[in-house]
Amino acid sequence: MINTGGKVLEKLLIKRIMHHLHETEFLIDNQYGFTPQNNNINAAMEARKFIEPQLERGRVVIMASVDVNGDFDSAWWPAILKGQRDTKCP
């Protein structure tokens, strides 16, 4: 059984951390998971905005989607927090 006080503290901490991330602009605009008012539909619509014009121009579009369990366990967090996509791990 989980302590009610612990649950309340957890919610407060999560809200404070998310507020800090949004205020300091650590999250990039393409962050859809774990952000308020963003979900997989928003991500799909963003992909569509990119793909449709390419197809209209007769170009080939290849998309890969991977859902890996524990994928953030080995993520390099400094690059994620800065929104750097091409930065390699040290």
C-alpha positions in Angstrom: 0.0 0.0 0.0 1.4 3.4 -1.0 1.5 6.2 1.4 -1.0 9.0 0.5 1.5 11.6 1.6 4.1 10.1 -0.8 1.6 10.2 -3.7 0.8 13.9 -3.0 4.5 14.7 -2.8 5.2 12.9 -6.0 2.5 14.9 -7.9 3.8 18.1 -6.5 7.3 17.3 -7.6 6.2 16.3 -11.0 4.3 19.5 -11.5 7.2 21.6 -10.3 9.7 19.8 -12.5 7.4 20.1 -15.6 6.9 23.8 -14.8 10.6 24.3 -14.6 11.2 22.5 -17.9 8.6 24.6 -19.7 9.8 27.9 -18.2 13.4 27.3 -19.0 12.6 26.0 -22.5 14.5 22.7 -21.9 12.0 20.8 -23.9 12.0 21.1 -27.7 8.8 21.8 -29.6 8.7 18.3 -31.0 8.3 16.8 -27.5 4.9 15.1 -27.5 5.2 12.5 -24.8 4.7 13.5 -21.2 3.7 17.1 -22.0 0.3 18.6 -21.3 -2.1 19.1 -24.3 0.3 16.9 -26.5 -0.3 13.3 -27.5 0.3 10.8 -30.3 -2.3 12.6 -32.4 -0.3 15.8 -32.4 2.8 13.8 -33.3 1.0 12.1 -36.2 -0.3 15.4 -37.5 3.2 16.9 -37.4 4.5 13.9 -39.4 1.7 14.4 -41.9 2.6 18.1 -42.3 6.0 17.0 -43.4 5.1 13.9 -45.5 2.2 15.3 -47.6 4.1 18.0 -49.4 6.9 15.5 -50.2 4.5 13.1 -51.7 2.8 15.8 -53.7 6.2 16.6 -55.2 6.7 13.0 -56.2 9.3 12.3 -53.6 9.7 9.1 -51.6 9.2 9.3 -47.9 10.5 6.6 -45.6 9.5 6.7 -41.9 10.7 4.4 -39.1 9.0 4.2 -35.8 10.5 2.3 -32.9 9.0 1.7 -29.4 11.6 0.2 -27.2 10.9 -0.8 -23.6 13.4 1.0 -21.4 14.7 3.2 -24.2 15.4 6.1 -22.0 17.4 4.0 -19.5 20.6 4.6 -21.4 19.7 8.0 -23.0 22.3 10.8 -22.7 20.2 13.3 -20.8 22.3 16.4 -21.3 21.6 16.2 -25.1 17.9 15.5 -24.5 17.5 18.4 -22.2 19.2 20.8 -24.6 17.3 19.4 -27.6 20.4 18.5 -29.5 19.7 15.8 -32.0 23.1 15.1 -33.5 25.2 15.2 -30.3 26.9 11.9 -29.6 27.5 10.4 -26.2 30.9 11.1 -24.7 
